[in-house]
């Protein structure tokens, strides 16, 4: 039995992470662009006890292959649509930072946090070099420039969230003051990529700072995550590499002068799950025959819920806070995660029946930061 409960996320992408998932008998490719499709998935994850879902997004068409799913809706807007249908699961959409403005993202995620009552996060993503031509806004930047820009982008978003102090809204009918202007602040951010005066046009989010989640498949990603993230998504191939990536994140935290802050490291796993032994591997082989191998940078597990629970228990000992599971096919693998896998984890004492927290930060055991403009600290 582990001493602390396992943290648990699910990554949602289209019909599933396998390119042929949309051809499964229980798939609903005709509903991919409907609100009911996404709401049903997130409600199922919430009922299964999942701490938060991430919603994938990009500014490029996923593939040029007409036999695979192409096109996607805006992840932030999907999360906003799902929020009223849920009550405690976290919602973490992906935002491409290379071709958008931090002021807009700050406003959108603060709004998501408000309408979800403190359950929002976001995952900043840099655009691949080939995406810039499709988007047409500017020429391609180097990887180093993109990561430096992304770090500044996240900093601007965070400063804008702080630009309203928690008690800035006073709504004093007697004096006619809706806000205390002394508690709104210009951030006056000046950098290579952005000049933002502020303040935000949205009151401070319920969490103070909604969760920032960064994918870190390589050392560049680790450095970005150490500077900006609350949660890091890593893609180790085995337990040894999982230990190495945890060590790299902790070392990079020190380099970024964040050694005293809590940063959770999650391992990503792409999963095919079936209770019947051998069935998941057969399903993976059949889908590979239909659409080619699953193009994933994460370790792929095809097996029973008990076999996956064994792996999660073994890897957890190297310092991982939790796992983010990528269902290969939806809804099948999500149902297996939220049903048999969660039951197995609970049987082993690895997963709680409930977490007594109203916000996403609270579920993950992360403190609520106070505004940098307020004397005090965390709240």
DRENBAKE-69896 format. One record per residue (C-alpha): residue in one letter; y, z, x. Coordinates in steps of 0.001 Angstrom, whole numbers, plus 500000, padded with zeros to 6 digits. Example, Ala and Ser with C-alpha at 12.3 -4.5 7.8 and 13.67 -1.06 7.14 Angstrom:
! DRENBAKE-69896
> A | 495500 | 507800 | 512300
> S | 498940 | 507140 | 513670
This chain:
! DRENBAKE-69896
> X | 500000 | 500000 | 500000
> X | 503442 | 499096 | 501311
> X | 506086 | 501810 | 501492
> X | 508831 | 499727 | 499881
> X | 508425 | 497322 | 496956
> X | 508135 | 493649 | 497731
> X | 511135 | 491481 | 496831
> X | 510222 | 488307 | 495054
> X | 511988 | 485001 | 494318
> X | 510962 | 481624 | 492940
> X | 512510 | 478292 | 493960
> X | 512837 | 475805 | 491107
> X | 513129 | 472094 | 491798
> X | 512623 | 469389 | 489178
> X | 509019 | 469123 | 488024
> X | 507849 | 471100 | 491047
> X | 507884 | 470741 | 494802
> X | 505083 | 468191 | 494935
> X | 506380 | 464615 | 494444
> X | 503609 | 463805 | 491953
> X | 504019 | 466993 | 489905
> X | 505795 | 465086 | 487125
> X | 502533 | 463221 | 486430
> X | 500558 | 466358 | 485582
> X | 499282 | 466647 | 482001
> X | 501375 | 469747 | 481281
> X | 504540 | 468455 | 482978
> X | 507602 | 467619 | 480898
> X | 509454 | 464895 | 482829
> X | 511192 | 463776 | 479632
> X | 512891 | 467202 | 479433
> X | 514113 | 467570 | 483020
> X | 517712 | 467006 | 481947
> X | 517602 | 469301 | 478914
> X | 518798 | 472925 | 478808
> X | 515581 | 474027 | 477129
> X | 513477 | 472965 | 480127
> X | 515371 | 475136 | 482613
> X | 515807 | 478029 | 480218
> X | 512061 | 478167 | 479571
> X | 511280 | 478260 | 483283
> X | 513768 | 481028 | 484078
> X | 512770 | 483108 | 481041
> X | 509131 | 482859 | 482151
> X | 510116 | 483991 | 485658
> X | 512103 | 486901 | 484209
> X | 509176 | 488027 | 482076
> X | 506996 | 487889 | 485175
> X | 509236 | 490344 | 487019
> X | 510727 | 487834 | 489481
> X | 513879 | 489246 | 491091
> X | 515762 | 485958 | 491205
> X | 515351 | 482224 | 490978
> X | 517003 | 479642 | 493179
> X | 517889 | 476236 | 491742
> X | 517788 | 473353 | 494199
> X | 520581 | 470806 | 494424
> X | 521991 | 468150 | 496722
> X | 524458 | 465292 | 496674
> X | 521910 | 462629 | 497364
> X | 519120 | 461000 | 495396
> X | 515924 | 462739 | 496454
> X | 514021 | 459563 | 497345
> X | 514149 | 455786 | 497229
> X | 510586 | 455725 | 495859
> X | 510735 | 454731 | 492159
> X | 507416 | 456530 | 491579
> X | 508952 | 459952 | 492261
> X | 511503 | 462030 | 490377
> X | 515032 | 460825 | 491088
> X | 518269 | 462426 | 489982
> X | 519189 | 466032 | 489235
> X | 521752 | 468045 | 487310
> X | 524388 | 470305 | 488867
> X | 522681 | 473589 | 489780
> X | 525678 | 475853 | 489104
> X | 526073 | 474466 | 485612
> X | 522344 | 474816 | 484955
> X | 522540 | 478476 | 486018
> X | 525536 | 479041 | 483742
> X | 523626 | 477544 | 480817
> X | 520576 | 479724 | 481487
> X | 522502 | 482973 | 482011
> X | 523042 | 483906 | 478335
> X | 519310 | 483463 | 477620
> X | 518324 | 486020 | 480266
> X | 519183 | 489643 | 480920
> X | 518130 | 490853 | 484366
> X | 516867 | 488035 | 486593
> X | 519175 | 486819 | 489373
> X | 520487 | 483247 | 489318
> X | 521108 | 481550 | 492673
> X | 522141 | 477884 | 492499
> X | 522517 | 475685 | 495579
> X | 525990 | 474366 | 496428
> X | 526606 | 471563 | 498932
> X | 529567 | 472730 | 500991
> X | 530168 | 469578 | 503029
> X | 531941 | 467627 | 500276
> X | 533318 | 470364 | 498021
> X | 536122 | 472904 | 498229
> X | 535574 | 476657 | 498685
> X | 538225 | 477526 | 496095
> X | 536231 | 475718 | 493401
> X | 532945 | 477298 | 494473
> X | 534491 | 480759 | 494590
> X | 535731 | 480319 | 491040
> X | 532428 | 478883 | 489761
> X | 530200 | 481619 | 491239
> X | 532609 | 484376 | 490183
> X | 532449 | 482944 | 486653
> X | 528636 | 482886 | 486822
> X | 528658 | 486512 | 487940
> X | 530920 | 487460 | 485049
> X | 528927 | 485696 | 482339
> X | 525615 | 486992 | 483737
> X | 527033 | 490523 | 484148
> X | 526393 | 490741 | 487859
> X | 523345 | 488539 | 488446
> X | 524839 | 485634 | 490409
> X | 524367 | 484369 | 493909
> X | 524590 | 481013 | 495639
> X | 522977 | 479133 | 498479
> X | 525389 | 477105 | 500646
> X | 523903 | 473850 | 501875
> X | 525254 | 471364 | 504398
> X | 524857 | 467676 | 503633
> X | 522506 | 465586 | 505728
> X | 524284 | 462958 | 507808
> X | 523020 | 460090 | 505640
> X | 524525 | 461668 | 502507
> X | 528119 | 461101 | 503584
> X | 527926 | 457345 | 502995
> X | 526538 | 457894 | 499498
> X | 529290 | 460336 | 498672
> X | 531997 | 458222 | 500261
> X | 534563 | 460926 | 500957
> X | 534602 | 460951 | 504752
> X | 532655 | 460036 | 507851
> X | 529652 | 461948 | 509075
> X | 530148 | 465144 | 511069
> X | 527845 | 466451 | 513771
> X | 525344 | 469190 | 512953
> X | 527400 | 471719 | 514920
> X | 530602 | 470755 | 513107
> X | 528849 | 470960 | 509732
> X | 527558 | 474462 | 510443
> X | 530937 | 475661 | 511722
> X | 532595 | 474266 | 508619
> X | 529963 | 475932 | 506415
> X | 530621 | 479325 | 508015
> X | 534359 | 478978 | 507346
> X | 533628 | 477795 | 503815
> X | 531599 | 480928 | 503029
> X | 534297 | 483126 | 504569
> X | 536973 | 481552 | 502358
> X | 534781 | 482072 | 499278
> X | 534232 | 485722 | 500202
> X | 537929 | 486352 | 500863
> X | 538865 | 484801 | 497526
> X | 536415 | 487118 | 495754
> X | 538196 | 490030 | 497405
> X | 541689 | 488743 | 496604
> X | 541672 | 490649 | 493310
> X | 541065 | 494351 | 493778
> X | 538576 | 495886 | 491351
> X | 541276 | 497596 | 489295
> X | 543785 | 494729 | 489355
> X | 543331 | 494064 | 485625
> X | 545069 | 496928 | 483812
> X | 545775 | 495448 | 480350
> X | 548547 | 497932 | 479663
> X | 549842 | 497111 | 476220
> X | 552604 | 499726 | 476400
> X | 554265 | 498127 | 479421
> X | 553121 | 494570 | 478721
> X | 551407 | 494237 | 482116
> X | 548022 | 492511 | 482027
> X | 547488 | 492743 | 485792
> X | 548908 | 494842 | 488576
> X | 550467 | 492194 | 490801
> X | 550349 | 494535 | 493797
> X | 546560 | 494397 | 493628
> X | 546372 | 490615 | 493909
> X | 546455 | 489304 | 497471
> X | 547123 | 486059 | 499304
> X | 544240 | 485509 | 501707
> X | 546256 | 483134 | 503922
> X | 543168 | 481628 | 505539
> X | 544035 | 479132 | 508285
> X | 541280 | 477342 | 510163
> X | 540184 | 473974 | 511444
> X | 538663 | 472982 | 508128
> X | 540584 | 474875 | 505472
> X | 544055 | 476243 | 504760
> X | 543805 | 478396 | 501656
> X | 546557 | 480681 | 500467
> X | 544940 | 482261 | 497420
> X | 544576 | 484460 | 495502
> X | 541711 | 483369 | 493275
> X | 542382 | 482589 | 489625
> X | 539369 | 484662 | 488516
> X | 539145 | 488456 | 488538
> X | 536851 | 490061 | 491101
> X | 533171 | 489503 | 490203
> X | 531089 | 492427 | 488888
> X | 529094 | 492550 | 492137
> X | 532241 | 492373 | 494227
> X | 530449 | 489867 | 496425
> X | 527773 | 487788 | 494676
> X | 524732 | 487197 | 496852
> X | 524941 | 484580 | 499628
> X | 521515 | 483127 | 500456
> X | 521063 | 480797 | 503436
> X | 518064 | 478640 | 504326
> X | 517257 | 479019 | 508025
> X | 514455 | 476651 | 509042
> X | 515711 | 476471 | 512644
> X | 517938 | 478262 | 515158
> X | 521090 | 476580 | 513796
> X | 520266 | 477912 | 510355
> X | 519590 | 481379 | 511763
> X | 523024 | 481473 | 513409
> X | 524723 | 480399 | 510187
> X | 522751 | 482961 | 508194
> X | 523573 | 485764 | 510612
> X | 527299 | 485036 | 510183
> X | 527335 | 484583 | 506415
> X | 524221 | 485659 | 504499
> X | 522907 | 488571 | 502499
> X | 519487 | 486901 | 502212
> X | 517829 | 484496 | 504663
> X | 515112 | 482035 | 503624
> X | 512866 | 481267 | 506600
> X | 509892 | 478916 | 506841
> X | 507378 | 480455 | 509277
> X | 503985 | 478785 | 509613
> X | 502079 | 482003 | 510283
> X | 502437 | 485750 | 510755
> X | 503382 | 485455 | 514434
> X | 506195 | 483037 | 513665
> X | 507295 | 485239 | 510789
> X | 507757 | 488106 | 513249
> X | 509650 | 485814 | 515616
> X | 512088 | 484637 | 512942
> X | 512773 | 488213 | 511824
> X | 513513 | 489109 | 515446
> X | 515819 | 486068 | 515813
> X | 517759 | 487004 | 512695
> X | 518206 | 490585 | 513902
> X | 519377 | 489391 | 517329
> X | 521779 | 486895 | 515747
> X | 523149 | 489676 | 513525
> X | 524123 | 491522 | 516662
> X | 525784 | 488427 | 518095
> X | 527772 | 488125 | 514858
> X | 528729 | 491834 | 514942
> X | 526798 | 492467 | 511728
> X | 524078 | 494707 | 513158
> X | 524992 | 497519 | 510749
> X | 524718 | 495331 | 507646
> X | 521608 | 494836 | 505527
> X | 520307 | 491261 | 505638
> X | 517013 | 490552 | 503877
> X | 514647 | 487984 | 505388
> X | 512367 | 486128 | 502953
> X | 509537 | 483781 | 503898
> X | 509246 | 480563 | 501896
> X | 505786 | 479422 | 500774
> X | 504879 | 476304 | 498790
> X | 502067 | 477298 | 496457
> X | 499230 | 475734 | 494456
> X | 497566 | 478571 | 492555
> X | 494495 | 478813 | 490335
> X | 492285 | 481769 | 489482
> X | 489127 | 479672 | 489837
> X | 488185 | 479388 | 493557
> X | 488603 | 475875 | 494937
> X | 490549 | 474610 | 491935
> X | 493973 | 474785 | 493616
> X | 492764 | 472825 | 496651
> X | 491246 | 470186 | 494365
> X | 494535 | 469930 | 492475
> X | 496493 | 469600 | 495706
> X | 494182 | 466819 | 496896
> X | 494505 | 464980 | 493595
> X | 498313 | 465188 | 493651
> X | 498355 | 464044 | 497285
> X | 496346 | 460977 | 496248
> X | 498874 | 460234 | 493508
> X | 502113 | 460790 | 495421
> X | 501388 | 461444 | 499068
> X | 501528 | 464846 | 500806
> X | 504043 | 467407 | 499663
> X | 507130 | 466979 | 501926
> X | 507794 | 470630 | 502666
> X | 508985 | 472527 | 505724
> X | 507311 | 475705 | 504474
> X | 503689 | 476752 | 504831
> X | 501589 | 475484 | 501924
> X | 499074 | 477814 | 500310
> X | 496436 | 476359 | 497974
> X | 494137 | 479063 | 496702
> X | 493663 | 481966 | 494344
> X | 496267 | 484633 | 493543
> X | 494156 | 487147 | 495498
> X | 494201 | 484905 | 498576
> X | 497966 | 484523 | 498376
> X | 498364 | 488277 | 497903
> X | 496308 | 488814 | 501073
> X | 498665 | 486583 | 503039
> X | 501770 | 488240 | 501593
> X | 500413 | 491696 | 502458
> X | 499638 | 490631 | 506033
> X | 503001 | 488930 | 506658
> X | 504983 | 491716 | 505042
> X | 504129 | 494040 | 507933
> X | 506310 | 492084 | 510408
> X | 509565 | 493048 | 508706
> X | 509929 | 490564 | 505865
> X | 511737 | 491944 | 502824
> X | 510064 | 489505 | 500484
> X | 508950 | 485983 | 499698
> X | 510387 | 482971 | 497944
> X | 507612 | 480936 | 496335
> X | 507996 | 477213 | 495702
> X | 505751 | 476206 | 492753
> X | 504127 | 472890 | 493601
> X | 503877 | 471863 | 489947
> X | 505778 | 473155 | 486920
> X | 504994 | 474890 | 484697
> X | 501429 | 475448 | 485960
> X | 502106 | 477151 | 489288
> X | 504990 | 479194 | 487895
> X | 502649 | 480500 | 485193
> X | 500105 | 481418 | 487868
> X | 502790 | 483210 | 489886
> X | 504152 | 485174 | 486937
> X | 500733 | 486006 | 485523
> X | 497715 | 486447 | 487817
> X | 499645 | 486773 | 491094
> X | 502077 | 489422 | 489832
> X | 499171 | 491313 | 488259
> X | 497331 | 491252 | 491601
> X | 500380 | 492419 | 493533
> X | 500908 | 495268 | 491076
> X | 497254 | 496246 | 491308
> X | 497723 | 496609 | 495059
> X | 500924 | 498601 | 494683
> X | 503005 | 495849 | 496286
> X | 505187 | 495055 | 493299
> X | 506978 | 497414 | 490872
> X | 506648 | 497293 | 487092
> X | 510454 | 497340 | 486843
> X | 513533 | 497744 | 489017
> X | 516161 | 500155 | 487637
> X | 519195 | 498042 | 488484
> X | 521603 | 495991 | 486405
> X | 522928 | 493677 | 489134
> X | 521215 | 491348 | 491572
> X | 522543 | 493342 | 494512
> X | 521151 | 496462 | 492897
> X | 517704 | 494889 | 492421
> X | 517621 | 494006 | 496101
> X | 518881 | 497398 | 497258
> X | 522105 | 495975 | 498666
> X | 525384 | 497933 | 498378
> X | 528341 | 496663 | 496411
> X | 531124 | 495920 | 498924
> X | 534639 | 497044 | 498159
> X | 537492 | 494570 | 498466
> X | 538724 | 494206 | 502017
> X | 542221 | 494774 | 500604
> X | 541313 | 498162 | 499119
> X | 541186 | 501332 | 501128
> X | 537731 | 502748 | 500953
> X | 534706 | 500613 | 501651
> X | 531658 | 500096 | 499453
> X | 531618 | 501112 | 495808
